[in-house]
Amino acid sequence: MKRGIIAIALIASTFAAYAQESPVTIALEAEGGAVKVLYHTYQVGETGTEFDFVKNGGQEILFPFQRFVVKAGFKGGHELRFLYQPLEVATQIDAKADFTVDSSTFVAGEAVDVVYGFPFYRATYLYDFIDGAPSLSAGAAIQLRNASIRFTSVDGSERAVSQNLGIVPAVALAGELPLGNGFYAGFEATGLWASSAIINGADFEFEGSILDASLRAGAQVDERVHAFVNLRFLGGSAMGVSQYDPLYWTQSTERYTANYLATTTFTLGATLEL
């Protein structure tokens, strides 16, 4: 997470220096709060266990949540956004029944450490169709997922690891409505559903989806600072049988994967206009 924050800071400083010589507005945004996992299942291998992270994997409680964005606005209603979204949930369980992940079987009574890491980076382009307030923007996004899912028995006898670095395209919408006296309401949504044949020309069965949607209410604190509360849905899915040759030791041995995630977050945040 520290590397991601440093990268965001470098991007921000670069744009800030550029803004002094050009008609560009720069804003930094950060929010923090809690994430609640609503639904989360994971299966590797067609005969593997459909593991329920909420009921069996320790994800029934709240976990910390953070989000960092750099926004660059240009004349004519154009905007670029750069997002870093850390997301790693680490839990410890005592297995109540046998379950299998990839080629590893964890037995009842075994202590298991579970890590679900799914941070991502995203670049978004938006065009505002309305001159002035309110605003309504649409565009496209490219998301870089950085997934690492690990099951490890505490005694070290079993371990299942699946890691993946991939590019995900999406469409994006955003809007903001002034409410008077410095208050405003807004929304954002980035998402896509597609099969791999549409996205990258693969000829094997695979489908996936992402949805990152939020509602926001905020107020202007001073000329440069806005504070807000945010309610967000963050989820996605991936299901299919990969026919790509495994290149790394951290890839799953089994080719079939099904991963379904739905979360909601409540955060407090602030936007600083440079």
C-alpha positions as CSV (number, residue, x, y, z in Angstrom):
1,M,0.0,0.0,0.0
2,K,2.9,2.4,0.8
3,R,4.2,1.9,-2.8
4,G,0.8,2.9,-4.2
5,I,0.5,6.0,-2.0
6,I,4.0,7.0,-3.1
7,A,3.0,6.6,-6.7
8,I,-0.1,8.7,-6.3
9,A,2.0,11.4,-4.6
10,L,4.5,11.4,-7.5
11,I,1.7,11.7,-10.0
12,A,0.1,14.5,-8.0
13,S,3.3,16.5,-7.8
14,T,4.0,16.1,-11.5
15,F,0.5,17.4,-12.4
16,A,0.8,20.2,-9.9
17,A,4.0,21.4,-11.5
18,Y,2.4,21.2,-14.9
19,A,-0.7,23.0,-13.7
20,Q,1.3,26.1,-12.9
21,E,2.2,26.5,-16.6
22,S,-1.1,25.3,-18.2
23,P,-4.9,25.6,-17.7
24,V,-5.2,22.4,-15.7
25,T,-6.9,22.0,-12.4
26,I,-5.5,19.4,-10.0
27,A,-7.3,17.8,-7.0
28,L,-6.3,15.2,-4.5
29,E,-8.9,13.0,-2.9
30,A,-8.7,10.5,0.0
31,E,-11.3,8.6,1.9
32,G,-11.3,6.0,4.7
33,G,-13.8,3.9,6.6
34,A,-15.0,0.3,6.7
35,V,-15.9,-2.4,4.2
36,K,-18.5,-5.1,4.8
37,V,-18.3,-8.2,2.6
38,L,-21.9,-9.1,1.6
39,Y,-21.2,-12.2,-0.5
40,H,-17.9,-13.9,-1.4
41,T,-17.3,-17.4,-2.9
42,Y,-14.3,-18.9,-4.5
43,Q,-13.6,-22.2,-6.3
44,V,-10.6,-23.5,-8.0
45,G,-11.0,-26.7,-10.0
46,E,-14.3,-28.2,-11.1
47,T,-14.2,-30.7,-8.2
48,G,-12.8,-28.1,-5.7
49,T,-14.8,-26.8,-2.8
50,E,-17.0,-23.7,-3.3
51,F,-15.5,-21.8,-0.4
52,D,-17.6,-19.2,1.3
53,F,-15.4,-16.5,2.7
54,V,-18.2,-14.9,4.7
55,K,-19.6,-18.1,6.4
56,N,-16.3,-20.1,6.6
57,G,-13.4,-17.7,5.9
58,G,-13.7,-15.1,8.6
59,Q,-15.0,-12.2,6.4
60,E,-18.2,-11.7,8.4
61,I,-16.8,-8.7,10.3
62,L,-15.9,-5.1,9.2
63,F,-12.4,-4.4,7.7
64,P,-10.6,-1.1,7.1
65,F,-11.0,0.5,3.8
66,Q,-9.0,3.3,2.0
67,R,-9.0,4.9,-1.4
68,F,-6.8,7.5,-3.1
69,V,-7.5,9.5,-6.3
70,V,-5.7,12.2,-8.3
71,K,-8.0,14.3,-10.6
72,A,-6.8,16.4,-13.5
73,G,-9.3,18.7,-15.1
74,F,-8.8,20.3,-18.6
75,K,-10.6,22.9,-20.6
76,G,-13.6,21.8,-22.5
77,G,-14.9,19.4,-19.9
78,H,-12.2,16.8,-20.1
79,E,-10.9,15.0,-17.0
80,L,-8.4,12.3,-16.1
81,R,-8.5,10.4,-12.8
82,F,-5.9,8.1,-11.4
83,L,-7.0,5.8,-8.6
84,Y,-5.2,3.5,-6.2
85,Q,-7.5,1.1,-4.3
86,P,-5.8,-1.1,-1.7
87,L,-7.9,-4.1,-0.7
88,E,-6.5,-7.0,1.3
89,V,-8.4,-9.0,3.9
90,A,-6.4,-11.3,6.1
91,T,-8.2,-13.8,8.4
92,Q,-7.4,-16.8,10.5
93,I,-9.8,-19.8,10.8
94,D,-10.1,-23.3,12.3
95,A,-11.6,-25.5,9.6
96,K,-14.9,-27.1,10.7
97,A,-14.9,-29.4,7.7
98,D,-12.6,-30.6,4.9
99,F,-12.2,-28.2,1.9
100,T,-10.1,-28.3,-1.2
101,V,-8.6,-25.3,-3.0
102,D,-6.7,-26.0,-6.2
103,S,-4.7,-29.2,-5.4
104,S,-4.5,-28.6,-1.7
105,T,-6.9,-30.2,0.8
106,F,-7.3,-28.6,4.3
107,V,-8.8,-31.0,6.9
108,A,-11.3,-30.4,9.7
109,G,-9.6,-29.1,12.9
110,E,-6.7,-27.5,10.9
111,A,-5.8,-23.9,11.6
112,V,-5.6,-22.0,8.3
113,D,-4.4,-18.4,7.5
114,V,-6.4,-16.9,4.6
115,V,-5.4,-13.8,2.6
116,Y,-7.6,-12.3,-0.1
117,G,-5.7,-9.5,-1.8
118,F,-7.3,-7.6,-4.6
119,P,-5.9,-4.1,-4.8
120,F,-6.1,-2.3,-8.2
121,Y,-5.0,0.7,-10.1
122,R,-7.3,2.6,-12.5
123,A,-7.0,5.4,-15.0
124,T,-10.3,7.0,-16.1
125,Y,-11.1,9.5,-18.8
126,L,-14.4,11.5,-18.4
127,Y,-16.1,14.1,-20.6
128,D,-18.6,16.5,-19.0
129,F,-21.6,17.0,-21.3
130,I,-22.9,19.9,-19.2
131,D,-21.2,23.3,-19.2
132,G,-21.2,24.5,-15.6
133,A,-23.1,23.0,-12.7
134,P,-24.6,20.5,-12.4
135,S,-22.2,18.1,-14.1
136,L,-22.8,14.8,-16.0
137,S,-19.8,12.9,-17.3
138,A,-19.2,9.7,-19.2
139,G,-16.0,8.0,-20.4
140,A,-13.9,4.9,-20.2
141,A,-11.5,3.3,-17.7
142,I,-8.6,0.9,-17.7
143,Q,-8.1,-1.0,-14.5
144,L,-5.0,-3.0,-13.5
145,R,-5.9,-5.8,-11.0
146,N,-3.2,-7.2,-8.8
147,A,-4.8,-10.2,-7.2
148,S,-3.2,-12.6,-4.7
149,I,-5.3,-15.2,-2.9
150,R,-3.6,-17.5,-0.4
151,F,-4.6,-20.3,1.9
152,T,-1.9,-21.6,4.2
153,S,-2.1,-24.1,7.0
154,V,-0.5,-22.8,10.2
155,D,1.7,-25.9,10.4
156,G,2.9,-25.4,6.9
157,S,1.7,-28.7,5.6
158,E,-0.6,-27.2,2.9
159,R,-0.7,-24.1,0.8
160,A,-2.8,-22.9,-2.1
161,V,-1.7,-19.7,-4.0
162,S,-3.3,-18.0,-6.9
163,Q,-1.9,-14.7,-8.2
164,N,-2.8,-12.7,-11.3
165,L,-2.0,-9.4,-12.9
166,G,-4.4,-8.3,-15.6
167,I,-5.9,-5.4,-17.5
168,V,-9.7,-4.8,-17.3
169,P,-11.4,-2.2,-19.5
170,A,-14.7,-0.6,-18.2
171,V,-17.1,2.3,-18.9
172,A,-17.4,5.1,-16.4
173,L,-20.1,7.6,-15.4
174,A,-20.1,10.5,-12.9
175,G,-22.3,13.3,-11.9
176,E,-22.7,16.1,-9.3
177,L,-25.6,18.3,-8.2
178,P,-25.2,21.5,-6.2
179,L,-27.7,21.7,-3.3
180,G,-27.0,25.3,-2.2
181,N,-25.0,26.8,0.7
182,G,-21.9,24.8,-0.4
183,F,-23.5,21.4,-0.2
184,Y,-23.7,18.9,-3.0
185,A,-24.6,15.3,-3.9
186,G,-22.9,13.1,-6.5
187,F,-22.5,9.7,-7.9
188,E,-19.9,7.6,-9.7
189,A,-20.1,4.3,-11.5
190,T,-17.4,2.2,-13.2
191,G,-18.3,-1.2,-14.6
192,L,-18.4,-3.8,-17.3
193,W,-19.7,-7.3,-18.0
194,A,-18.1,-9.3,-20.8
195,S,-16.8,-12.6,-22.0
196,S,-13.1,-13.0,-22.8
197,A,-14.0,-13.6,-26.5
198,I,-15.2,-10.0,-26.6
199,I,-12.4,-8.4,-24.7
200,N,-9.2,-10.2,-25.9
201,G,-10.2,-12.7,-28.6
202,A,-9.8,-15.8,-26.5
203,D,-11.7,-18.8,-27.8
204,F,-12.3,-20.5,-24.5
205,E,-15.2,-20.1,-22.1
206,F,-14.8,-17.2,-19.7
207,E,-16.8,-14.3,-18.4
208,G,-16.3,-11.6,-15.8
209,S,-17.7,-8.4,-14.4
210,I,-16.8,-5.4,-12.3
211,L,-18.9,-2.8,-10.7
212,D,-17.7,0.1,-8.6
213,A,-20.6,2.5,-7.8
214,S,-21.1,5.1,-5.1
215,L,-23.4,7.8,-3.8
216,R,-21.9,10.9,-2.1
217,A,-23.0,13.9,-0.1
218,G,-20.5,16.6,0.7
219,A,-19.9,20.2,1.6
220,Q,-17.3,22.9,0.8
221,V,-15.2,23.6,3.8
222,D,-13.2,26.4,2.3
223,E,-12.1,27.5,-1.2
224,R,-9.9,24.5,-1.7
225,V,-11.3,21.8,0.5
226,H,-14.4,19.7,0.3
227,A,-15.5,17.1,2.8
228,F,-17.9,14.2,2.1
229,V,-19.5,11.0,3.2
230,N,-19.6,8.1,0.7
231,L,-21.6,4.9,0.3
232,R,-20.1,2.5,-2.2
233,F,-20.8,-0.9,-3.7
234,L,-17.7,-2.7,-5.0
235,G,-17.9,-6.1,-6.5
236,G,-17.1,-8.4,-9.4
237,S,-17.0,-11.9,-10.8
238,A,-14.8,-14.2,-12.8
239,M,-15.7,-17.7,-14.0
240,G,-14.3,-19.9,-16.7
241,V,-11.7,-22.5,-17.8
242,S,-8.4,-21.0,-18.8
243,Q,-6.5,-22.6,-21.6
244,Y,-3.4,-20.4,-21.2
245,D,-0.2,-22.2,-20.4
246,P,0.9,-21.6,-16.7
247,L,4.0,-19.4,-16.6
248,Y,4.5,-18.9,-12.9
249,W,4.7,-21.1,-9.8
250,T,2.0,-18.9,-8.2
251,Q,-0.6,-19.7,-10.8
252,S,-3.4,-22.2,-10.0
253,T,-2.8,-25.8,-11.1
254,E,-6.4,-26.3,-11.9
255,R,-7.8,-24.4,-14.9
256,Y,-11.3,-23.8,-13.7
257,T,-11.9,-20.7,-11.5
258,A,-15.0,-19.1,-10.1
259,N,-14.8,-16.0,-7.9
260,Y,-17.8,-13.9,-6.9
261,L,-17.5,-10.8,-4.6
262,A,-19.9,-8.2,-3.4
263,T,-19.0,-5.6,-0.8
264,T,-20.3,-2.3,0.6
265,T,-18.3,0.5,2.1
266,F,-19.0,3.6,4.2
267,T,-16.3,6.2,4.2
268,L,-15.5,9.8,5.2
269,G,-13.3,11.7,2.8
270,A,-11.9,15.0,1.6
271,T,-10.9,16.6,-1.6
272,L,-8.1,19.2,-1.8
273,E,-7.8,21.4,-4.9
274,L,-4.2,22.5,-5.6
